[in-house]
Amino acid sequence: MTYQLLVPPLPDILQFVKELQASFPTKHLGELEYFLGLEVKWNRSMEILSISQNKLVDGILQKFDMMDCSSIATPLIVPCHLSSSDSPSTPEEVAFMKNIPYHQIHSSLWYLVSCTHSDLSFSIGFLSRFMEHPGRRHWEALKCVLRYLKYTHDMTLSYKALPALSKGEIVAALHGWTDAGRGGDKDTSQSTSRYLFVFSGAAITWKTKKQPTVALSSTEVEYIAATLVAKEGLWLKSIFDELNVIHFNEFQVWCDNKSCITIARNPKNVIM
């Protein structure tokens, strides 16, 4: 039985490299091990591909003098009631924050979120709301994220190869999870949508987004979030269909709100 992840078999890859070398001056460096802060490890015997940013995480902690900090198991202390009212309001507070690398740390963490750390998606997105005038409490919350990174610095995304059919095609399952927090923004009362998709054993896409409107019920909040994850699922399905290697008959979306599920199954339940 042959196996594939998202790429053609190795002989086809080598043939493609050979054709490139015939037309362009290239140098074949072998299997990918490190690229733009991403560490890639292949376990051929177990057919597992692992991706991490451990070196980059350690570099961030060292750069901002947090290597010796005490670690914590969550990226934010719950409950976390931060708002723009926590921005500097006195000359002393403004002077204190001028020497704090809030923007530099936040930008570094955003790259982790975009590549491997779905677990930081909400906390970094939430703290980005105070980028214009961060205060002492915002800074303390950002340091909590760094302490959490110390706790999870060796985290990896591990993808298991999928069995191929006789024609070389793969029929796989795509699962998406969605959740929402109602009225989490203390300044605007807007809610936050969150979703994550898992494929081949690990997360492949995730997002945290503040909803554009003020929802009036938890059902409405969850339904808006479910709509967001459904659109992402359709887009992912179209991408995989274009690859012409992996085919999904459907994808599943998991939601924890019964009212939202009822409306999704029968849109006639919506009162206009």
Secondary structure as UniProt FT lines:
FT   STRAND          3..4
FT   HELIX           10..23
FT   STRAND          34..35
FT   TURN            36..37
FT   STRAND          38..43
FT   TURN            44..47
FT   STRAND          48..52
FT   HELIX           54..63
FT   TURN            64..65
FT   TURN            67..68
FT   HELIX           84..86
FT   HELIX           91..98
FT   HELIX           102..115
FT   HELIX           118..120
FT   HELIX           121..127
FT   HELIX           128..130
FT   HELIX           136..151
FT   TURN            152..154
FT   STRAND          157..160
FT   STRAND          162..163
FT   TURN            166..167
FT   STRAND          170..171
FT   STRAND          175..181
FT   TURN            182..183
FT   TURN            186..188
FT   STRAND          192..199
FT   TURN            200..201
FT   STRAND          202..210
FT   HELIX           218..243
FT   STRAND          246..247
FT   STRAND          252..254
FT   HELIX           258..265
FT   HELIX           267..269
//
